[in-house]
Amino acid sequence: MPANIGYATPDASSPLAPLEFDRSPVGPEDVLIDIRYCGVCHSDVHQARDEFDGALATTFPCMPGHEIVGIVAETGSAVTQHSIGDRVGVGCLVYWGAEDQRGGTDEQYQNPPAVFTYNAPDPRTGEMAFGGYSDQIVVNEHFVLRIPDSLPLEKAAPLLCAGVTTWSPLRRWNVGAGQVVGVAGIGGLGHMAIQLAKARGAEKVIALTTTPDKKDEILRLGADEVLVMSDEEDAETHAASLDFLLSTIPTPFDMNPYLALVKTGGTLATVGMLEPSLPGAIDFGPVTMRRITIGASLIGNIAETQEVLDFCAEHGITADVQVIPVQQINEAYDQMVAKNVLFRFVIDNATLRTAGA
């Protein structure tokens, strides 16, 4: 009988359901983790439903999950950074793109690409890797993060993706004191970006949303203002006011109303959207006339992931989560697409072994 259990989907149109399987053996450099919680990222929905193209196209069966926290259960003979009983996490990456890239920084930009936590060939077995919607995972120690004791595990899980994905561009563009910062899309990523930008010392953080009924919750996160993008008059009062705008919107959208908010010399960086932009979504006239920089950022590297975990522990920042049993994952996907979650679903992985799983 297979030793492990998780939730996976056999094709793009089927719901996720229990799947028994075997994790790879623990090698000399590996860490075996008993998974306690796993965050549910919007990219999990895209991947499970095969909504990405090209190199990100889905291979089935697909078992998502890359916001993983748990306890070290076993370590390989050469492991030095982690011990049995440690609180640890695993994010989007589990191996280097090639052996000669070991030790390099910015693992997420390696070529050939680094091995993602799921839907990528496991270099040890050649088979497709399964993610954190499961009871255990085996990962090379370099890609295992330390979870500070002050962070509750369930609230730390989203920091492994949503946290570092927003932290990395804030850090790269040196967002901080004296700046007016906009955050577009206040979901799993956006709600972390608001808290991180405030803690980095931004003068003002303005949340940009198309969901006005979230306003009170968004202000509670620390945003100074909430701009509902459908309110044209309010948008006009904020024209050319932002030094930095971080878009976490995960689907193609008209960028022009957002570019209108960026001041001369400002920057719009996107982290949420991996699909082709809509026709006419960017008017380069105002981009050129105001010398706006348009950039992007892909998750974050391993060092940045540890950095954001430690920063959040220091500043008392955690994700707002709704913990669910794994049996509710398909309903959770539908609610995420409908923007009906405040602000991150997190799976209680103990429910994998309950009756009826």
Secondary structure, DSSP 8 states (H G I E B T S, - for coil): --SEEEEEBSSTTS--EEEEE------TTEEEEEEEEEE--HHHHHHHTT---GGG---SSB-----EEEEEEEE-TT--S--TT-EEEE-SEEE-SSGGGTT-S-GGG-SS--EESSSSB-TTTSSB---SSBSEEEEEGGGEEE--TTS-HHHHGGGGTHHHHHHHHHHHTT--BT-EEEEE--SHHHHHHHHHHHHTTBSEEEEEES-GGGHHHHHHTT-SEEEETT-HHHHHHTTT-EEEEEE---S----HHHHTTEEEEEEEEE-S--S---TT---HHHHHHTT-EEEE--S--HHHHHHHHHHHHHHT----EEEEEGGGHHHHHHHHHTT--SSEEEEEGGGGGSTT-
